Amino acid sequence: MAPALGPLILFSLNVLSAVVAFLTSYYAYRSDRLAENPLLKAITVGFMLLGVGLLAEAGTSVALGQTLVEVLRSRVLAVLATFTYLSIQVLA
C-alpha cells in the first residue's frame, strides 16, 4: 500500500499548486481590469498557463501511478507530460 501513496501525494500537491496559480491569475486579471497594466495581463496569462500545466501533470502522475506495470507506456507518458509541462512553462 505504501508505493501507491506517492502518486496520490504528487497529485494532491500538483492540484494545490494549480489552484494557487489560478487564484493568482484571477486576482491579476481583476487588478488589470482596474489598472489596465500590460504587466498584469502577462501575469494573468502566465499563471493561467502554469495552472493548466500543473493540472496536466497532476493527471499524468495519477495515470503513471496506475500503469507502472506497463514500462514502455509509462515512459512515453512521462516524456509527453514533461515535454507538455515544460512547453507551457516556456510559453508562460
N, C-alpha and C positions, 0 to 999 in steps of 0.2 A: 504493500500500500504506500510506502514512503516514496518510491520513484514516481508515482502518479501525482504527487503533491507539487513537484517542480513546475510542470506546465500550468497548473492552476494558479500558482503564485505569480508566474510570469504574466498570465492572462489578466489577473487582478491588477497588477502594477501597471500594465500597459493600458488597461481601460481607465484606471485612475489618472494616469498621465494624459490620456486623450481628453478626459473630462476637463482637466485643468487647462489644456491647450485650447479647447473650445470655449471655455469661460473667458480666457484671456482674449481670444479672438472676438468674442461677443462684446466685452467691455471696451476693447479698442474700437470696434465698429460704432458703438454708442457714443464714445468720445469723439470719433471722427465726424459723426453727424452734427455735433455741436461746434467743433473747432475747424472742420474741413481742412485737415492737415494731411499732406500726401504720405508722411511718415506713418501716420496711424493707419492709412489704407494698406500700406505694405505690411505692417504688423498684423493687421486683420487677416490678410490673405496668407501670410506666412504661418501663423499659428493655426489657421484652419487646415492648411495642408499638412502640418505636423500632426494635428489631431486625426486626420483621415489616415495618415501613415501609421500612427500608433494603433488605431483600430484594426488596420490590416495586419499589423504584426501580432496583435493580440489573437486574432482569428487563426493565424498560421501557427502560433505557439500551441494552441489547443489542438489543431489538426496534426501537428507533428508529434505531440504527446500521445495521440491515439494511433498513429501509424508508424511507430518506431520499428515494428517488425519488418515493414517493407523499406529496406535501407535505401534502395535506389530512389524510390518515390519521395522519401523524406528528404533526401539530399537535394533533389530537384526543387521541392517546395521551399527548402531553406534558402537555396540560392535565389529563387524567384522572390521570396519575401524580403530577403536582404537587399536585393537589387531594387525592388519597388520602393522600399522604405528609404534607401539612400538617394534614389532619384527624387522622391518627394522632398527630402531634406534639402537637396541642391536647389530645387525649384523654390522652396521657401526662402 
